[in-house]
Each structure stands twice: as C-alpha cells, then as structure tokens.
C-alpha cells in the first residue's frame, strides 16, 4: 500500500469521528501499515504542542499516538479556537495568524486555506502508506459546502473514499445516513462508499433488516456496527460541549481498604480549554473528578482546579458572578487546596493586563498568588521539561499571558503559596511520579488519608484505551472491505440518491 486514504465523516458532530479515526489508525498500525491521521480544519479549545512547537488539535495528537507516530502540524494545518459564539482565533500550521468572525472566515478566508490544507494531505500521503482523515461536523452542511476544506471538499480534491459514521445511541441513525447522502451533490455522493454504526446497544441481528433496507435505498453497504464502549476516556475535541450536570470522571478502581476517596472539583469556566488536564487525576484509583458551576459544589471538594480558558478575563467575571471567586478566596484562607492551570493560574494572580484577548486593560484578579500577568501578542508555545516536588515533569504551554512571579515557592513556571498552586504547564499531571507526589501533598493539606496507588501509569492506561479502539474496529467492522477501500479508493458505480427517493 502506498498513499492510501479514507475520510471518516459523521452524520453530526460527536457522532464518533475522532475515536473511529483513532481506532482505524491503531488497527492499521498493528497490521504493519505505516499510517497517519489528518484533519484539515478543526474547531477546538483542546489543543496540544508538537515537538517542533506547533499548536494542533489534541484529538489529532491522540490519533497520532494511536498510529504510533509523532504528531506534527501537517496533521491539523488549520485550527480554530473559539473566543465567542461568533469569532475564533485562526491557527495555521501551528501558529496563530489572526482573529476572524465566522462570516469573515466562511466568506473568503477559508477558501484561501484550501491549497495549504491539500498540500499537507498530499505530503502525508507521499510519506505514509495510508492517511486516515477526519471530517468536521457533517458533510451535509450544504450552507457551507462552497467553502468546505475538511469534508467533501477535501475528499473530492484528493479522490478519497468516504465512510459516514452515525451515533445510533442518539436515535434516528437510518434517517441520518440516508439524509446525509441524499443532500450531497452527485459528484460528492460518488465518493460516499458506505456507513459505520457507532454506539449500538443490544442484539445486532435486530438491526440487520434496517441495514439491508438502507442498502436498498442508497446502494451502499454498512461496514460495521460498533458496540457502545464504556470507560473510553479519549480526548474530546471541545470544552464548549461539556455537559456539566453529572459530568464526572472517576477512576474505575476503588481506593485501598481503609483509605479515603479524594474529591476534585473543576470550575467549568467559559471557553474552557484543555480540560483533559484532569484526566490523569481521574485515572488514579479513588479519585473522583467533577465539573461544577456553583459555589456550593466546592464545599466537599478536597481539591479545586481552575482550568485553562480562552477567555481569562471573562472567566474571572464568571467566577465572581456565580460566587465561585469568593468560595476560592475562602478556601485559600482556610488552607484548602486550589490548583490553577494556564488561564486558571492567571485568574489566581493579583492583576491582569490584557490588551490582546479581551482588550479589557488592567483588571484585578483574585489575588491568591503573588503574580502579575501581562498579555503579549505573540503566543507562547513550548514543551518544557523540569522538576517539581522532587520528580521529573513534562508539560506543554499554550498562552498569551506572561506571568511575572513576585514571590511564593517556585512551582514549575509558577508558584505556590500555602495551599494555592499555579502553573502554565498543561499535561504536567500525566507525569506519574509528579502526580503521585502532588496528590500526597493535596491529601495532607485536605486532611485526607488518601494514598496514591504506586503503580498507576497514565501512559499505559492511554495505550490500553487506544488498543480497545483498535479492537472495536478489528472485531466489529468488515476489515477486509475497509482495507480494500483504503487501498483502492471509492468504488465505481455508486448510485445517485435523489432527495425524497423513498
């Protein structure tokens, strides 16, 4: 195989495109195929920094890990980071190039990016045996088709076969498959090879008559039915879509007998970014992580995390409006642990000067750490390595805010004062030794008898999850047919499905 490819599209956002793409990558690499992921345009507040200092979507970094390759900017050439409902920062080849409204982006700027996006895909196809591309939203967003550079636009330009994923757990999957196909132009329909059902619960034989009818209506087969899989904590694309009520990340392993559970509350600030930072905490036996938006929900927390955000000043105002700011100040005065990461670290500072992100000028922050923050036009993108609490730590930095630390005990690039900790380093809690040392300190400050397990490896757990995704593809998809599709491209003679054909 050389230069094979596939576009994994979806009937909706969150249909499962990201995890299916990762699963296919892991299945292929286990077969000895040199494979890479690709998403031409991603909208996400969860991002990652590659070794060359480029910012890409964290989902593509996860997919690269599934493929066992180093992530690069080629795998996600355009990243949109929302700053509001109507505007986003545009990151091109890993570097921010400006802020655009949705109308401005789709009105012309997007088409200007088509050639560099296509060039990245072709470079990957010239390097790897196969490239598994992920679409965005739905290919049937006909209002955006003219400027599309991530779904059928890239599929048609690169002559990629398209596999459409539908989430049956939401209901209406047959209508979604048919409607998605029928709304496409004939030239686009000619690339849609078939469907993949995701998150099915129950007896698959009960589904088969519907799949046969779908084949009769569209002339397209279903390549597999993936069962609903619990406990897959794979990186999600966007903090904007986190549902707060009942949003809990909890270790599936109980703490040792006689030991306490450690409760972590994460303030679900607006434009929350890189909330995956707390996944490593949730991986620890006996740690329960909950996203909260009310002050009373902090009362029983042993640790409160103020996470990253694309809108630091907006997050600060939100914390004050909801009484969470006062609750954080009280916690600090009582010696109860608080951790601020990136934007959350900035919120805990004394003062913020922002003429870049919010253009709010000088703003008083919570004053829990002796730090002053000034927003710079240039974004800091780095992969630092250091030491804290006697342990080696690796992380990554993505921020405009430059912190001037005026006191306290040094902590990574930030500081600690009493029970309040702050750092710009995302991903630091994935360093196992440091995470255990940090949790021991937190448990002591919180007065808990919690003891971290000595053998929890976040990296190993992530590998197990990626292997589970590969297993889902291998065990529940027609892998021979899928491999032919990747190698040979779109099948000939796929029929046109006119709208209203049934």
ZIVEN-V232077 format. One record per helix or strand of 2 or more residues. SS is the DSSP state (h for helix, s for strand). FROM is the first residue (numbers start at 1). LEN is the number of residues. If there is no record, write none. Layout:
ss: {SS	SS}
from: {FROM	FROM}
len: {LEN	LEN}
This chain:
ss: {s	h	s	s	s	s	h	h	s	s	s	h	h	s	h	h	s	h	h	h	s	h	s	h	s	s	s	h	s	h	s	s	h	h	s	h	s	s	s	s	s	s	s	s	s	h	h	h	h}
from: {4	17	35	41	47	55	58	73	78	87	95	102	114	130	142	152	162	168	173	186	192	205	221	239	248	262	272	275	287	295	303	308	312	324	337	343	351	361	371	385	391	396	409	414	420	428	432	458	479}
len: {7	14	4	3	3	3	9	4	5	6	7	11	14	5	6	7	6	3	10	4	9	14	7	3	3	6	2	8	6	4	4	2	10	10	5	5	4	4	12	4	4	10	3	4	4	3	15	19	10}
